[in-house]
Amino acid sequence: MPPSDQAVLRQLHDDHAAALWNYVVRLTGDRATAQDVVQETMLRAWRSGITDDSATRATSARAWLFTVARNLVVDEARSARRRHEVVEGELPDQAVGDRVDAVFEQLIVLDALRSLSIHHREVVVRAYYGRQTVAEIAAALGLPPGTVKSRMHYGLRALRLALQERGVTR
């Protein structure tokens, strides 16, 4: 930018930026947004060659600047980005991850468990989801501990095969 353009833009900024910034703050309620709008307005004025000297009699440079700033605020308010953003006063305590993968994994495991025989499924579910010991399972089902161990062994083996068929394990 030649020195004369810098001087003209500096004069335009000095004459109108404070009033323009106050106007945009009243429109938006946000000081940072107002600063961005004023900067963009001044940039557009420079690109359009707007100065206090070049303004027509019908329109002053200040009126042109205020109109451009108001249009920028309106455009931002109408933008899709603004409509979908949710402004929060505070940041969340911790990031919340996407649970989609976990839900799909649960569905696959449930489907694989359903493919087991009722005797195998009952022992596996009590051991892994109920956290029961072999002795507790045997007492609850009225079975010898050796039978519970056998059903657990073959149930886990069948579960592993069912999960392999579903592409979960190797």
trRosetta pair geometry for C-beta under 8 A, 3 or more apart (Angstrom, degrees):
i j d omega theta_ij theta_ji phi_ij phi_ji
1 5 4.5 -117 -178 88 96 128
1 6 5.4 119 117 -58 117 84
1 9 7.5 -24 176 4 150 142
1 46 7.9 -34 -120 -173 136 133
2 5 5.0 96 58 5 75 102
2 6 7.3 -139 100 -5 40 87
3 6 5.4 -53 -148 35 37 114
3 7 6.3 37 155 -20 69 105
4 7 5.7 -53 -148 36 33 111
4 8 6.3 32 153 -19 65 106
5 8 5.7 -54 -145 38 32 110
5 9 6.1 28 157 -15 67 109
5 46 7.1 79 -180 -154 106 103
6 9 5.9 -58 -144 42 27 107
6 10 6.0 30 155 -21 65 109
7 10 5.6 -52 -143 36 28 113
7 11 6.3 30 155 -19 63 106
8 11 5.8 -55 -149 36 29 110
8 12 6.4 30 152 -19 64 106
8 51 5.1 -52 -174 -108 116 129
9 12 5.6 -51 -145 37 33 113
9 13 6.2 35 153 -20 65 106
9 42 6.9 91 -166 177 98 103
9 45 7.7 140 -124 98 83 105
9 46 5.1 14 -103 -95 122 113
10 13 5.6 -55 -148 38 29 112
10 14 6.1 29 155 -19 65 108
11 14 5.7 -53 -142 38 30 110
11 15 6.1 25 159 -17 64 111
11 51 7.7 41 81 -151 114 99
11 52 7.2 -89 127 6 113 119
12 15 6.0 -61 -145 40 25 108
12 16 6.2 -29 174 25 62 115
12 42 7.0 147 110 -137 114 91
12 45 6.1 -169 155 129 152 144
12 46 7.9 -177 58 -70 150 76
12 50 7.2 105 -133 107 149 84
12 51 6.0 -108 -70 -126 119 62
12 52 6.7 -173 -98 -27 78 86
12 61 6.5 -109 -133 162 103 145
12 65 8.0 166 176 -73 105 137
13 16 7.0 -89 -136 53 17 77
13 17 4.6 19 -170 -37 66 128
13 42 5.8 35 -91 -128 94 138
14 17 7.0 -5 -72 15 14 109
15 52 6.6 4 72 -58 170 132
15 61 7.9 53 96 91 133 130
15 62 7.8 -104 130 -75 105 100
16 19 5.9 -70 -159 49 53 105
16 20 5.4 51 150 -26 85 115
16 61 6.9 -123 -48 117 152 103
16 62 5.3 -166 -116 -106 123 82
16 65 5.4 88 153 57 147 169
17 20 5.6 -61 -141 42 28 113
17 21 6.0 32 159 -24 67 107
17 38 5.7 83 -152 -177 83 129
17 42 6.9 4 -95 -70 103 129
18 21 5.8 -52 -145 33 27 111
18 22 6.6 28 155 -17 62 105
19 22 5.8 -53 -150 36 32 112
19 23 6.4 36 151 -21 64 107
19 62 7.3 -2 87 -147 139 116
20 23 5.6 -54 -151 35 31 115
20 24 6.4 25 155 -14 66 107
20 38 5.2 126 112 -117 114 99
20 41 6.4 -147 177 85 144 154
20 62 8.0 -147 -65 -148 97 75
20 65 5.5 -70 -97 142 133 121
20 66 6.5 -141 -114 -84 84 67
20 69 5.7 174 -166 -54 102 159
21 24 5.9 -58 -147 39 31 106
21 25 6.3 35 154 -22 65 105
21 34 5.3 90 -159 151 70 115
21 35 6.9 25 -130 -87 111 54
21 38 4.9 -15 -81 -64 81 148
22 25 5.7 -52 -146 33 30 113
22 26 6.7 31 154 -18 62 103
23 26 5.9 -58 -158 34 29 110
23 27 6.6 26 148 -17 64 107
23 66 6.1 -56 140 -128 170 97
23 69 6.6 88 97 105 120 146
23 70 8.0 -65 146 -65 119 87
24 27 5.4 -52 -147 37 39 114
24 28 5.9 6 164 5 73 112
24 33 7.3 -144 153 113 111 82
24 34 3.9 145 104 -133 109 86
24 37 4.7 -180 -147 78 151 139
24 38 6.2 -141 16 -51 151 86
24 69 5.4 -99 -75 174 111 124
24 73 6.4 -172 -139 -66 87 128
25 28 6.5 -69 -133 53 25 88
25 29 7.1 76 178 -95 58 15
25 30 7.3 -144 -132 64 63 31
25 31 5.9 16 -115 -96 111 60
25 34 4.4 -13 -67 -74 69 159
26 29 7.8 22 -160 -65 18 55
27 34 7.9 136 52 -97 92 95
27 69 8.0 157 19 137 154 99
27 70 6.9 -166 -103 -116 158 70
27 73 4.9 -1 133 -166 140 168
28 33 4.7 -124 153 92 158 132
28 34 5.9 -166 47 -62 128 82
28 37 7.4 170 -24 -14 145 145
28 73 5.9 -131 -62 -135 101 117
30 33 3.9 54 94 18 119 114
30 34 6.3 173 92 -18 61 84
31 34 5.5 -54 -148 34 31 116
31 35 6.6 35 153 -22 64 101
32 35 5.7 -50 -153 30 34 112
32 36 6.7 33 150 -16 64 103
33 36 5.6 -55 -152 37 36 112
33 37 6.3 35 151 -19 68 106
33 73 8.0 89 147 -114 117 87
33 76 7.5 160 -162 133 121 166
34 37 5.7 -54 -145 37 32 111
34 38 6.3 32 156 -19 66 105
35 38 5.9 -53 -147 36 30 110
35 39 6.4 31 154 -19 63 107
36 39 5.7 -56 -149 36 30 112
36 40 6.3 26 155 -15 65 107
37 40 5.8 -56 -146 40 31 109
37 41 6.1 34 154 -22 65 108
37 69 5.4 85 154 -149 112 86
37 72 5.0 154 -140 103 95 134
37 73 6.1 14 -118 -64 150 84
37 76 7.9 -92 -86 -12 109 145
38 41 5.6 -54 -145 37 30 114
38 42 6.3 30 156 -18 64 106
38 69 6.9 12 -88 -112 52 123
39 42 5.9 -56 -149 36 29 109
39 43 6.4 31 152 -20 63 107
40 43 5.5 -53 -148 35 33 115
40 44 6.4 31 154 -17 65 105
40 72 5.8 140 94 -129 133 154
41 44 5.8 -56 -149 37 31 109
41 45 6.4 34 151 -22 64 104
41 65 5.5 83 163 -158 125 79
41 68 4.9 135 -132 104 92 116
41 69 4.6 -15 -80 -73 146 84
41 72 6.5 -115 -66 -5 89 147
42 45 5.5 -50 -147 33 34 115
42 46 6.5 35 153 -19 65 102
42 65 7.8 24 -78 -132 57 114
43 46 5.8 -54 -152 35 31 111
43 47 6.4 29 152 -16 65 107
44 47 5.6 -53 -143 40 34 111
44 48 6.0 22 159 -10 67 112
44 68 5.6 -168 86 -170 143 148
45 48 6.0 -65 -142 46 27 102
45 50 4.1 -83 -156 58 81 117
45 51 8.0 119 165 -66 105 44
45 61 7.3 68 -147 -165 128 99
45 64 7.2 117 -108 113 98 115
45 65 6.1 -4 -73 -93 133 91
45 68 7.3 -163 -58 35 84 163
46 49 7.7 33 -179 -72 29 30
46 50 7.7 -68 -50 42 23 79
49 54 6.0 -98 138 144 89 173
50 54 6.2 -148 -141 77 33 119
50 55 6.8 47 -158 -75 83 83
50 61 5.4 137 165 -132 100 93
50 64 5.6 -146 -142 103 146 149
50 65 7.4 168 127 -60 148 83
51 54 4.5 82 45 11 85 101
51 55 7.2 -130 83 -25 45 80
51 61 6.3 -59 141 -94 18 143
52 55 6.3 -38 -154 4 30 116
52 60 7.7 1 -136 -170 69 85
52 61 4.9 -89 -89 6 51 143
54 61 7.6 81 61 -79 76 108
55 59 5.9 -121 -170 102 98 71
55 60 5.1 54 152 -150 157 33
55 61 4.4 -119 -55 -47 133 72
55 64 6.7 -149 -116 -8 109 129
56 59 5.2 46 58 41 94 83
59 63 5.2 -128 -160 80 76 127
59 64 5.7 81 156 -57 118 94
60 63 4.7 99 55 5 79 100
60 64 7.1 -141 96 -4 44 86
61 64 5.6 -55 -151 37 34 113
61 65 6.2 36 151 -21 68 106
62 65 5.6 -54 -147 36 32 112
62 66 6.3 29 156 -17 66 106
63 66 5.9 -55 -145 38 30 109
63 67 6.3 31 155 -20 64 108
64 67 5.9 -58 -150 36 29 111
64 68 6.4 26 155 -17 65 107
65 68 5.9 -56 -147 38 29 109
65 69 6.2 28 156 -18 65 109
66 69 5.7 -54 -144 38 30 112
66 70 6.3 31 157 -19 65 105
67 70 5.9 -54 -147 36 29 109
67 71 6.4 28 154 -17 63 107
68 71 5.7 -57 -149 38 30 111
68 72 6.4 34 152 -22 65 104
69 72 5.7 -53 -150 33 32 113
69 73 6.6 31 152 -18 64 104
70 73 5.7 -54 -151 36 34 111
70 74 6.3 32 153 -17 67 107
71 74 5.6 -53 -143 39 33 111
71 75 6.1 36 156 -22 66 106
72 75 5.7 -52 -144 36 29 112
72 76 6.4 29 156 -18 63 105
73 76 5.8 -56 -150 36 30 110
73 77 6.4 29 153 -19 64 107
74 77 5.7 -56 -147 37 32 111
74 78 6.3 22 156 -12 66 110
75 78 5.9 -64 -147 43 29 105
75 79 6.4 47 152 -47 64 98
76 79 5.6 -38 -149 4 33 120
76 82 5.8 109 160 -56 66 143
77 82 5.9 -129 -136 123 25 162
78 82 7.4 68 54 52 17 132
78 83 8.0 -3 -175 -43 28 110
79 82 4.7 93 66 5 87 102
79 83 7.1 -158 96 -6 47 87
80 83 5.7 -58 -148 38 36 111
80 84 6.2 15 161 -6 70 113
81 84 6.4 -74 -150 45 25 97
81 85 6.2 27 158 -30 66 112
82 85 5.9 -53 -140 26 29 112
88 91 7.1 120 98 -88 125 30
88 92 7.7 10 125 -45 167 73
92 95 7.1 113 86 -87 123 33
92 96 7.0 -62 145 -16 159 98
98 101 7.1 78 108 3 94 90
99 102 4.8 -56 -165 45 73 117
99 103 5.8 77 135 -29 88 98
100 103 5.8 -56 -150 34 31 110
100 104 6.5 27 155 -15 65 106
101 104 5.8 -57 -149 38 32 109
101 105 6.3 33 153 -20 66 106
102 105 5.6 -53 -147 36 32 113
102 106 6.4 35 153 -21 64 104
103 106 5.7 -53 -151 34 32 113
103 107 6.6 33 151 -19 64 104
104 107 5.6 -52 -149 35 35 112
104 108 6.4 35 153 -19 66 104
105 108 5.7 -54 -149 36 33 111
105 109 6.4 31 154 -17 66 106
105 168 7.6 108 -136 -126 81 121
106 109 5.8 -55 -146 38 31 109
106 110 6.2 32 155 -19 65 107
107 110 5.7 -54 -146 37 30 111
107 111 6.3 31 155 -19 64 106
108 111 5.7 -54 -148 37 30 111
108 112 6.3 29 153 -18 64 107
108 163 7.3 82 147 -127 107 78
108 166 5.2 153 -160 148 108 148
108 168 5.8 146 141 -67 142 129
109 112 5.6 -55 -147 38 32 111
109 113 6.3 35 153 -21 66 105
109 163 7.4 7 -104 -97 63 109
109 168 7.9 99 -71 -109 71 168
110 113 5.6 -52 -146 35 31 112
110 114 6.5 34 153 -22 64 104
111 114 5.7 -52 -151 32 32 113
111 115 7.0 35 150 -25 61 101
111 162 7.9 -167 113 163 74 117
111 166 7.0 124 89 -92 122 149
112 115 5.7 -52 -158 25 36 114
112 116 7.7 45 146 -28 61 94
112 159 5.8 85 145 -152 113 71
112 162 3.8 137 -151 121 90 120
112 163 5.1 18 -119 -67 160 70
112 166 6.1 -101 -70 -1 108 142
112 168 7.7 -65 -50 13 149 145
113 116 5.9 -43 -165 13 43 114
113 121 5.6 100 178 -133 83 105
113 124 7.1 -154 -130 94 98 131
113 125 6.9 81 -160 -70 134 103
113 159 6.8 13 -91 -117 59 108
113 162 7.9 170 -45 98 26 155
114 121 7.5 46 -102 -109 25 147
115 158 7.5 -154 109 155 94 105
115 162 4.7 160 68 -122 139 137
116 120 4.4 -116 177 89 116 114
116 121 4.1 148 87 -61 119 88
116 124 6.8 -6 127 20 176 141
116 155 5.8 50 -155 -146 140 84
116 158 5.3 119 -112 107 89 130
116 159 6.2 -15 -67 -70 126 81
116 162 7.1 -90 -54 -25 79 153
117 120 4.8 84 56 13 84 102
117 121 6.7 -158 85 -7 38 91
117 155 7.9 -108 49 -102 84 86
117 158 7.7 22 5 104 83 175
118 121 5.8 -57 -138 41 27 111
118 122 6.1 33 161 -26 63 108
119 122 6.0 -53 -147 31 25 112
119 123 6.9 18 158 -12 59 107
119 151 5.6 -107 145 -135 96 130
119 155 7.8 -133 109 -76 67 115
120 123 6.2 -63 -155 38 31 105
120 124 6.2 24 156 -14 69 112
120 151 5.5 -157 -102 -174 57 86
120 154 6.1 -99 -107 100 121 88
120 155 3.2 168 -169 -99 94 95
120 158 5.9 31 154 43 164 139
120 159 7.9 -166 147 -39 120 94
121 124 5.9 -61 -143 42 30 108
121 125 5.9 26 162 -17 68 112
121 155 6.8 -175 -56 -145 30 121
122 125 6.2 -57 -141 39 23 107
122 126 6.3 20 160 -15 60 111
122 141 7.1 111 135 -97 130 135
122 151 8.0 -21 68 153 87 142
123 126 6.0 -59 -146 39 27 108
123 127 6.2 21 158 -16 64 112
123 137 6.0 75 -135 -177 75 146
123 141 7.8 -40 -84 -28 82 160
123 148 5.8 169 -132 -153 124 72
123 151 4.3 125 -3 113 160 118
123 152 5.1 -118 141 -72 127 70
123 155 5.6 178 70 -7 109 160
124 127 5.9 -62 -147 39 27 108
124 128 6.0 -6 169 7 67 115
124 152 6.6 140 -79 -129 65 64
124 155 4.4 -149 -46 139 114 134
124 156 6.4 156 -107 -67 115 68
124 159 6.3 136 -138 -45 163 144
125 128 6.7 -68 -131 51 23 88
125 129 5.0 -23 -169 29 67 120
125 130 6.6 63 135 -9 66 102
126 129 7.3 -40 -85 57 12 81
126 130 4.4 -31 -152 39 48 136
126 132 4.8 -33 160 37 92 129
126 136 7.8 -160 160 106 117 99
126 137 5.0 125 113 -108 139 106
126 140 7.1 -170 -146 69 149 147
127 130 7.0 28 -14 55 12 89
127 131 7.6 40 176 -109 33 18
127 132 6.0 -85 -94 62 42 76
127 134 7.8 19 -103 -74 112 58
127 137 6.4 -23 -66 -58 82 144
127 152 6.2 67 -31 -120 160 118
128 131 7.5 6 -179 -71 14 51
132 136 4.0 -128 -170 93 100 126
132 137 5.0 126 116 -56 125 82
132 140 7.1 -36 -165 0 160 141
133 136 4.7 97 50 7 75 102
133 137 7.0 -140 93 -3 39 87
134 137 5.9 -56 -147 38 30 110
134 138 6.1 32 154 -21 65 108
134 145 5.2 70 145 -151 111 96
134 148 5.1 146 -157 104 82 132
134 149 6.0 15 -135 -66 136 84
134 152 7.4 -77 -104 -22 97 151
135 138 5.7 -54 -145 36 29 113
135 139 6.3 27 156 -17 64 107
135 145 6.2 -16 -90 -98 57 119
136 139 5.8 -55 -147 37 29 109
136 140 6.2 26 156 -18 65 110
137 140 5.8 -58 -144 39 29 109
137 141 6.0 3 165 3 67 114
137 143 7.6 -28 129 53 81 113
137 148 4.9 130 99 -143 118 139
138 141 6.5 -70 -139 50 22 93
138 142 7.9 97 169 -81 54 1
138 143 5.1 -108 -138 76 67 75
138 144 6.4 -28 -147 157 122 14
138 145 4.6 -51 -65 -79 156 60
138 147 7.5 120 -116 59 95 91
138 148 4.8 -99 -71 -25 85 141
139 142 7.6 23 -173 -73 26 41
141 148 7.2 142 49 -88 133 105
143 147 4.5 -109 172 79 115 129
143 148 5.5 135 97 -52 124 87
144 147 4.8 96 61 2 81 103
144 148 7.4 -147 97 -4 45 85
145 148 5.5 -53 -150 35 39 114
145 149 6.3 40 153 -20 69 103
146 149 5.7 -52 -148 36 33 112
146 150 6.3 34 153 -20 65 106
147 150 5.6 -52 -146 37 32 113
147 151 6.3 30 155 -16 66 106
148 151 5.9 -56 -146 40 29 108
148 152 6.2 33 153 -23 64 108
149 152 5.6 -54 -147 35 29 115
149 153 6.3 32 154 -22 64 105
150 153 5.8 -53 -149 33 30 112
150 154 6.4 13 160 -3 65 109
151 154 6.2 -61 -141 48 29 100
151 155 5.5 34 158 -25 66 115
152 155 5.7 -56 -136 39 23 113
152 156 6.2 22 163 -17 62 107
153 156 6.3 -60 -151 36 22 105
153 157 6.4 21 152 -18 60 111
154 157 5.4 -51 -144 38 35 116
154 158 6.3 35 156 -18 66 105
155 158 5.8 -55 -147 38 29 108
155 159 6.2 31 152 -21 64 107
156 159 5.4 -52 -143 37 33 115
156 160 6.3 39 154 -23 65 102
157 160 5.8 -50 -151 31 29 113
157 161 6.8 27 151 -14 61 105
158 161 5.7 -54 -151 38 34 111
158 162 6.3 36 151 -21 66 106
159 162 5.5 -53 -145 37 32 113
159 163 6.3 31 155 -17 66 105
160 163 5.9 -56 -148 38 29 109
160 164 6.4 33 151 -21 63 105
160 169 6.4 -64 -157 70 75 149
161 164 5.5 -51 -147 34 33 114
161 165 6.5 37 152 -21 64 102
162 165 5.7 -50 -153 32 32 114
162 166 6.7 20 151 -9 62 108
163 166 5.7 -63 -150 44 36 106
163 168 4.1 -69 -179 58 94 123
163 169 4.9 47 117 12 116 106
164 167 7.6 53 -176 -68 32 19
164 168 7.1 -90 -73 52 28 74
164 169 5.4 -61 -78 73 71 84
164 170 6.9 10 -119 143 100 12
